[in-house]
Every structure is written in structure tokens, then in C-alpha cells.
Amino acid sequence: MAGDRWTFLVMRGQDDPVQQYSLSTRTLRAGVWALGMAAIAVVASTLILGTSSVTRVKSQNLETRNDALETELAEFQERIQTLGSTLDRVASNDAQFRILAGLKIIDPDVLEAGVGGPGLGLPETSPLWTVDSVTTKSIFATSYDLSALERRAQLLSESLVEAMDSLLAHRDQLESTPSILPTRGWLSSGFSKARIHPVHNRPLPHQGIDVSAPTGTPIFASAKGRVIQSGWVVGYGLTVEVDHGFGFTTLYGHASKLIVAVGDEVTRGDVIAQVGSTGTATAPNLHYEVKMNGVAQDPSLFILPDYIRN
């Protein structure tokens, strides 16, 4: 270096002449600075390009995920609509069940089972709102519909249980209500508060009906129940008494033979005895009584026509 200048000797090969270059210190510094800036520019460009590539990949991934989420959300909304149609059919069946059970049909406004109020919040309060308000609204609407369907399904479930319980209760009551003539024969004496007794020959209450029939004719239980008496009763002779529940009891007197015993469970139409003339009777017949809460009722009022007997 001479003064403020730098001299560089460049040799390319043994046979080539030596090349000499002389640069001032200022020029050399400028060159070094330019090279440094160029290096920095290259590094910066590389970093920018790399960051842009990563950002672009992330953006593409996010778009793919968003598209997938939107597709799933649309499918979910379709499933909710299908579930709503199914609940419409269930509601129609529920209305028919409630009519058969003697219950009031659920009010349509109640059946809609609308939801609302501060408990649900607003779509604007979701963290997703500032990112994608459209998707946020769709999610909120789907959540709203799902909540309504959940409440409607719960309401219909409770209604169907109530209707079924009522139907079973009605069925049990119908099965336990005396409704058939207990034997095949002819009505020889009706229900009366005072009739001339055929044996005692004086006015006495007749708390049942008499059905004349040949000895040995089957006597049927007039409804479902449990046998609470099977044996000899003064005046009635061989007698069966059945407790049907719901306040109903029936009595079958003057039998020639008893088929059931105390504690037996019977259903309508079961043979429980045979017609006879035991006790205070002048000829083979069935004396049949129906009581409601201990009060004698006219049995003929409970006997249904043949075409609706069960």
C-alpha cells in the first residue's frame, strides 16, 4: 500500500504475466460496502421469498380446511332438516296416540319448541365473528336449530310416554270392566229393588239378574280379575266372587260345580263354574251380580252387544 492506495497483484498461471491493480482506500471501502449491501440484499430476498412461500402454503391449508368445514356444516344442516322431517312424522303419530288415549293434543305452538333468550347469546359474541362472520352466522343458526330439535324430541318423548301410560291404563280398565253375559241362557229375572221372591213369596231386593240354563252349562268370568270367593254362601249356594279392580266385583251364584279357587287370576271368558240350582233356587240358573265400590249395579247395563264383546 502506498499512501492511501492499495495495489493488488493477480497471477493466473506460471506463464501468464502478473496483473497489477491499484485502488484508493476510498474506492476499496466503497466496493466492500457495495458487496456487503449486495449480500444483505440477497439474504433478505431469500428470507422474504421463504416467508412468502410458508405464508402461501399456510393460506392454502387454511382455505382447504375452511372448504372442508363448510362442506361438513352443509351436510350437518341437511341432516338436521331430515331429523326435523322425522320429528314431524313422530308428532303426527303422537297426536293420534293422544286422541286414542283420551288426552288433549299438544298445542302446535308448544310443539314447535322454539328456543331463545340470553342463554343462546349472539353470533357477534363469538371469537370467530371478526375472522369470518358468514360462517359464524351459519354455525349459530345450526346450533339454534339443533337446540330446538332437542327440545322438541324431548317433548315428544314425554308425550308418547304419557299417551302409552294412558292407553295401558284404559286397556287395563276395559279388560277389568264386566261386559259379557256370563252364561248362555235366558234372562228369567232382572235387577230390582223389590221383587216377589220365588221361594219366600214376599218383596225382597234382587241385586242381580238370573239367567236360566241347563245344569252344567259353563259360567264365564265377565272380565279380568282375581277370585276372592269360591265356596258355599248361604242363599247363593256354590258361589264364585271375583275382584276386577277399579272398584268392580262380580258374583256368580247357584253353581253346580266350582272350577276356580280363591287367589286364581282369570280373564274375560275363562270358565269359572257350571250352572246349577244350589242354595235358594227353584231351578237351574245363574244368579249374577255386579257391584261398583260395594254398591249393587244393574248387570244388564254392563253387558255389551255380541259384536263388540272381547
Contacts in CASP RR format, 6 or more apart in sequence:
PFRMAT RR
TARGET T0000
AUTHOR 0000-0000-0000
METHOD contacts of the structure
MODEL  1
MAGDRWTFLVMRGQDDPVQQYSLSTRTLRAGVWALGMAAIAVVASTLILG
TSSVTRVKSQNLETRNDALETELAEFQERIQTLGSTLDRVASNDAQFRIL
AGLKIIDPDVLEAGVGGPGLGLPETSPLWTVDSVTTKSIFATSYDLSALE
RRAQLLSESLVEAMDSLLAHRDQLESTPSILPTRGWLSSGFSKARIHPVH
NRPLPHQGIDVSAPTGTPIFASAKGRVIQSGWVVGYGLTVEVDHGFGFTT
LYGHASKLIVAVGDEVTRGDVIAQVGSTGTATAPNLHYEVKMNGVAQDPS
LFILPDYIRN
1 7 0 8 1.000
4 24 0 8 1.000
4 25 0 8 1.000
4 26 0 8 1.000
5 22 0 8 1.000
5 23 0 8 1.000
5 24 0 8 1.000
5 25 0 8 1.000
6 22 0 8 1.000
6 23 0 8 1.000
6 24 0 8 1.000
6 25 0 8 1.000
6 28 0 8 1.000
7 20 0 8 1.000
7 21 0 8 1.000
7 22 0 8 1.000
8 20 0 8 1.000
8 21 0 8 1.000
8 22 0 8 1.000
8 23 0 8 1.000
9 18 0 8 1.000
9 19 0 8 1.000
9 20 0 8 1.000
9 21 0 8 1.000
10 18 0 8 1.000
10 19 0 8 1.000
10 20 0 8 1.000
10 21 0 8 1.000
11 18 0 8 1.000
11 19 0 8 1.000
12 19 0 8 1.000
66 132 0 8 1.000
66 135 0 8 1.000
69 135 0 8 1.000
70 135 0 8 1.000
73 135 0 8 1.000
73 138 0 8 1.000
73 139 0 8 1.000
73 142 0 8 1.000
76 142 0 8 1.000
77 138 0 8 1.000
77 142 0 8 1.000
77 145 0 8 1.000
80 142 0 8 1.000
80 145 0 8 1.000
80 146 0 8 1.000
80 149 0 8 1.000
83 149 0 8 1.000
84 149 0 8 1.000
84 152 0 8 1.000
87 149 0 8 1.000
87 152 0 8 1.000
87 153 0 8 1.000
87 156 0 8 1.000
90 156 0 8 1.000
90 160 0 8 1.000
91 106 0 8 1.000
91 111 0 8 1.000
91 152 0 8 1.000
91 156 0 8 1.000
94 106 0 8 1.000
94 156 0 8 1.000
94 159 0 8 1.000
94 160 0 8 1.000
94 163 0 8 1.000
95 105 0 8 1.000
95 106 0 8 1.000
97 160 0 8 1.000
97 163 0 8 1.000
97 164 0 8 1.000
97 167 0 8 1.000
98 104 0 8 1.000
98 105 0 8 1.000
98 106 0 8 1.000
98 159 0 8 1.000
98 162 0 8 1.000
98 163 0 8 1.000
99 105 0 8 1.000
100 163 0 8 1.000
100 167 0 8 1.000
101 162 0 8 1.000
101 163 0 8 1.000
101 164 0 8 1.000
101 166 0 8 1.000
101 167 0 8 1.000
101 170 0 8 1.000
102 166 0 8 1.000
102 170 0 8 1.000
103 162 0 8 1.000
103 163 0 8 1.000
103 166 0 8 1.000
106 155 0 8 1.000
106 159 0 8 1.000
110 155 0 8 1.000
111 152 0 8 1.000
111 155 0 8 1.000
111 156 0 8 1.000
112 148 0 8 1.000
112 152 0 8 1.000
113 148 0 8 1.000
113 151 0 8 1.000
113 152 0 8 1.000
113 155 0 8 1.000
114 148 0 8 1.000
114 151 0 8 1.000
115 144 0 8 1.000
115 147 0 8 1.000
115 148 0 8 1.000
115 151 0 8 1.000
116 144 0 8 1.000
120 143 0 8 1.000
120 144 0 8 1.000
120 147 0 8 1.000
122 140 0 8 1.000
123 129 0 8 1.000
123 133 0 8 1.000
123 136 0 8 1.000
123 137 0 8 1.000
123 139 0 8 1.000
123 140 0 8 1.000
126 136 0 8 1.000
126 139 0 8 1.000
126 140 0 8 1.000
128 135 0 8 1.000
128 136 0 8 1.000
128 139 0 8 1.000
129 136 0 8 1.000
173 246 0 8 1.000
174 310 0 8 1.000
175 223 0 8 1.000
175 224 0 8 1.000
175 267 0 8 1.000
175 268 0 8 1.000
175 310 0 8 1.000
176 223 0 8 1.000
176 224 0 8 1.000
176 225 0 8 1.000
176 244 0 8 1.000
176 245 0 8 1.000
176 246 0 8 1.000
176 248 0 8 1.000
177 223 0 8 1.000
177 244 0 8 1.000
177 246 0 8 1.000
177 248 0 8 1.000
177 302 0 8 1.000
178 222 0 8 1.000
178 223 0 8 1.000
178 244 0 8 1.000
178 248 0 8 1.000
178 250 0 8 1.000
178 290 0 8 1.000
178 299 0 8 1.000
178 302 0 8 1.000
179 222 0 8 1.000
179 223 0 8 1.000
179 268 0 8 1.000
179 302 0 8 1.000
179 303 0 8 1.000
179 304 0 8 1.000
179 309 0 8 1.000
179 310 0 8 1.000
180 220 0 8 1.000
180 222 0 8 1.000
180 223 0 8 1.000
180 268 0 8 1.000
180 269 0 8 1.000
180 303 0 8 1.000
180 304 0 8 1.000
180 309 0 8 1.000
181 211 0 8 1.000
181 222 0 8 1.000
181 303 0 8 1.000
182 211 0 8 1.000
182 219 0 8 1.000
182 220 0 8 1.000
182 221 0 8 1.000
182 222 0 8 1.000
182 250 0 8 1.000
182 252 0 8 1.000
182 286 0 8 1.000
182 288 0 8 1.000
183 211 0 8 1.000
183 213 0 8 1.000
183 217 0 8 1.000
183 218 0 8 1.000
183 219 0 8 1.000
183 220 0 8 1.000
183 275 0 8 1.000
183 286 0 8 1.000
184 213 0 8 1.000
184 217 0 8 1.000
184 218 0 8 1.000
185 211 0 8 1.000
185 212 0 8 1.000
185 213 0 8 1.000
185 217 0 8 1.000
186 211 0 8 1.000
186 212 0 8 1.000
186 213 0 8 1.000
187 209 0 8 1.000
187 210 0 8 1.000
187 211 0 8 1.000
187 212 0 8 1.000
187 300 0 8 1.000
188 210 0 8 1.000
188 211 0 8 1.000
188 212 0 8 1.000
188 285 0 8 1.000
189 195 0 8 1.000
189 206 0 8 1.000
189 209 0 8 1.000
189 210 0 8 1.000
190 206 0 8 1.000
190 208 0 8 1.000
190 209 0 8 1.000
190 210 0 8 1.000
190 298 0 8 1.000
190 300 0 8 1.000
191 206 0 8 1.000
191 207 0 8 1.000
191 208 0 8 1.000
191 209 0 8 1.000
191 296 0 8 1.000
191 297 0 8 1.000
191 298 0 8 1.000
191 299 0 8 1.000
191 300 0 8 1.000
192 205 0 8 1.000
192 206 0 8 1.000
193 205 0 8 1.000
193 206 0 8 1.000
194 203 0 8 1.000
194 204 0 8 1.000
194 205 0 8 1.000
195 203 0 8 1.000
195 204 0 8 1.000
195 205 0 8 1.000
195 206 0 8 1.000
196 202 0 8 1.000
196 203 0 8 1.000
197 203 0 8 1.000
197 204 0 8 1.000
197 206 0 8 1.000
198 282 0 8 1.000
199 280 0 8 1.000
199 281 0 8 1.000
199 282 0 8 1.000
205 296 0 8 1.000
207 289 0 8 1.000
207 296 0 8 1.000
208 287 0 8 1.000
208 288 0 8 1.000
208 289 0 8 1.000
208 290 0 8 1.000
208 296 0 8 1.000
208 298 0 8 1.000
208 299 0 8 1.000
209 287 0 8 1.000
209 288 0 8 1.000
209 298 0 8 1.000
209 299 0 8 1.000
209 300 0 8 1.000
210 285 0 8 1.000
210 286 0 8 1.000
210 287 0 8 1.000
210 288 0 8 1.000
211 285 0 8 1.000
211 286 0 8 1.000
211 288 0 8 1.000
212 283 0 8 1.000
212 284 0 8 1.000
212 285 0 8 1.000
213 275 0 8 1.000
213 284 0 8 1.000
213 285 0 8 1.000
213 286 0 8 1.000
214 275 0 8 1.000
214 284 0 8 1.000
215 256 0 8 1.000
215 274 0 8 1.000
215 275 0 8 1.000
215 276 0 8 1.000
215 277 0 8 1.000
215 284 0 8 1.000
216 256 0 8 1.000
216 257 0 8 1.000
216 274 0 8 1.000
216 275 0 8 1.000
216 276 0 8 1.000
216 284 0 8 1.000
217 274 0 8 1.000
217 275 0 8 1.000
217 284 0 8 1.000
218 271 0 8 1.000
218 274 0 8 1.000
218 275 0 8 1.000
219 240 0 8 1.000
219 252 0 8 1.000
219 255 0 8 1.000
219 271 0 8 1.000
219 272 0 8 1.000
219 273 0 8 1.000
219 274 0 8 1.000
219 275 0 8 1.000
219 286 0 8 1.000
220 268 0 8 1.000
220 269 0 8 1.000
220 270 0 8 1.000
220 271 0 8 1.000
220 272 0 8 1.000
221 242 0 8 1.000
221 250 0 8 1.000
221 266 0 8 1.000
221 267 0 8 1.000
221 268 0 8 1.000
221 269 0 8 1.000
221 270 0 8 1.000
221 272 0 8 1.000
222 250 0 8 1.000
222 268 0 8 1.000
222 269 0 8 1.000
222 288 0 8 1.000
222 290 0 8 1.000
222 302 0 8 1.000
223 242 0 8 1.000
223 244 0 8 1.000
223 248 0 8 1.000
223 250 0 8 1.000
223 268 0 8 1.000
224 244 0 8 1.000
224 265 0 8 1.000
224 266 0 8 1.000
224 267 0 8 1.000
224 268 0 8 1.000
225 242 0 8 1.000
225 243 0 8 1.000
225 244 0 8 1.000
225 245 0 8 1.000
225 265 0 8 1.000
225 266 0 8 1.000
225 267 0 8 1.000
226 242 0 8 1.000
226 243 0 8 1.000
226 263 0 8 1.000
226 264 0 8 1.000
226 265 0 8 1.000
226 266 0 8 1.000
227 240 0 8 1.000
227 241 0 8 1.000
227 242 0 8 1.000
227 260 0 8 1.000
227 261 0 8 1.000
227 262 0 8 1.000
227 263 0 8 1.000
227 264 0 8 1.000
227 265 0 8 1.000
227 266 0 8 1.000
227 272 0 8 1.000
228 241 0 8 1.000
228 242 0 8 1.000
228 243 0 8 1.000
228 249 0 8 1.000
228 262 0 8 1.000
228 263 0 8 1.000
229 239 0 8 1.000
229 240 0 8 1.000
229 241 0 8 1.000
229 251 0 8 1.000
229 262 0 8 1.000
230 239 0 8 1.000
230 240 0 8 1.000
230 241 0 8 1.000
230 258 0 8 1.000
230 260 0 8 1.000
230 261 0 8 1.000
230 262 0 8 1.000
230 264 0 8 1.000
231 237 0 8 1.000
231 238 0 8 1.000
231 239 0 8 1.000
231 240 0 8 1.000
231 258 0 8 1.000
232 238 0 8 1.000
232 239 0 8 1.000
232 278 0 8 1.000
233 239 0 8 1.000
233 253 0 8 1.000
234 279 0 8 1.000
235 279 0 8 1.000
235 280 0 8 1.000
236 251 0 8 1.000
236 253 0 8 1.000
236 254 0 8 1.000
236 279 0 8 1.000
236 280 0 8 1.000
236 287 0 8 1.000
237 253 0 8 1.000
237 254 0 8 1.000
237 255 0 8 1.000
237 278 0 8 1.000
237 279 0 8 1.000
237 280 0 8 1.000
237 281 0 8 1.000
238 253 0 8 1.000
238 254 0 8 1.000
238 255 0 8 1.000
238 256 0 8 1.000
238 257 0 8 1.000
238 258 0 8 1.000
238 273 0 8 1.000
238 276 0 8 1.000
238 278 0 8 1.000
238 279 0 8 1.000
239 251 0 8 1.000
239 252 0 8 1.000
239 253 0 8 1.000
239 254 0 8 1.000
239 255 0 8 1.000
240 251 0 8 1.000
240 252 0 8 1.000
240 253 0 8 1.000
240 255 0 8 1.000
240 258 0 8 1.000
240 260 0 8 1.000
240 272 0 8 1.000
240 273 0 8 1.000
241 249 0 8 1.000
241 250 0 8 1.000
241 251 0 8 1.000
241 252 0 8 1.000
242 249 0 8 1.000
242 250 0 8 1.000
242 252 0 8 1.000
242 266 0 8 1.000
242 272 0 8 1.000
243 249 0 8 1.000
244 250 0 8 1.000
247 292 0 8 1.000
247 293 0 8 1.000
247 294 0 8 1.000
248 290 0 8 1.000
248 291 0 8 1.000
248 292 0 8 1.000
249 290 0 8 1.000
249 291 0 8 1.000
249 294 0 8 1.000
250 288 0 8 1.000
250 289 0 8 1.000
250 290 0 8 1.000
250 291 0 8 1.000
250 299 0 8 1.000
251 287 0 8 1.000
251 288 0 8 1.000
251 289 0 8 1.000
251 291 0 8 1.000
252 272 0 8 1.000
252 273 0 8 1.000
252 286 0 8 1.000
252 287 0 8 1.000
252 288 0 8 1.000
253 273 0 8 1.000
253 278 0 8 1.000
253 286 0 8 1.000
253 287 0 8 1.000
253 288 0 8 1.000
254 275 0 8 1.000
254 276 0 8 1.000
254 277 0 8 1.000
254 278 0 8 1.000
254 279 0 8 1.000
254 281 0 8 1.000
254 284 0 8 1.000
254 285 0 8 1.000
254 286 0 8 1.000
254 287 0 8 1.000
255 273 0 8 1.000
255 274 0 8 1.000
255 275 0 8 1.000
255 276 0 8 1.000
255 278 0 8 1.000
255 286 0 8 1.000
256 273 0 8 1.000
256 274 0 8 1.000
256 275 0 8 1.000
256 276 0 8 1.000
256 277 0 8 1.000
256 278 0 8 1.000
256 284 0 8 1.000
257 273 0 8 1.000
257 274 0 8 1.000
258 272 0 8 1.000
258 273 0 8 1.000
259 271 0 8 1.000
259 272 0 8 1.000
259 273 0 8 1.000
259 274 0 8 1.000
260 266 0 8 1.000
260 270 0 8 1.000
260 272 0 8 1.000
260 273 0 8 1.000
266 272 0 8 1.000
268 310 0 8 1.000
275 284 0 8 1.000
275 285 0 8 1.000
275 286 0 8 1.000
276 284 0 8 1.000
276 285 0 8 1.000
276 286 0 8 1.000
277 283 0 8 1.000
277 284 0 8 1.000
277 285 0 8 1.000
281 287 0 8 1.000
288 299 0 8 1.000
289 296 0 8 1.000
289 299 0 8 1.000
290 296 0 8 1.000
290 297 0 8 1.000
290 298 0 8 1.000
290 299 0 8 1.000
290 302 0 8 1.000
291 297 0 8 1.000
END
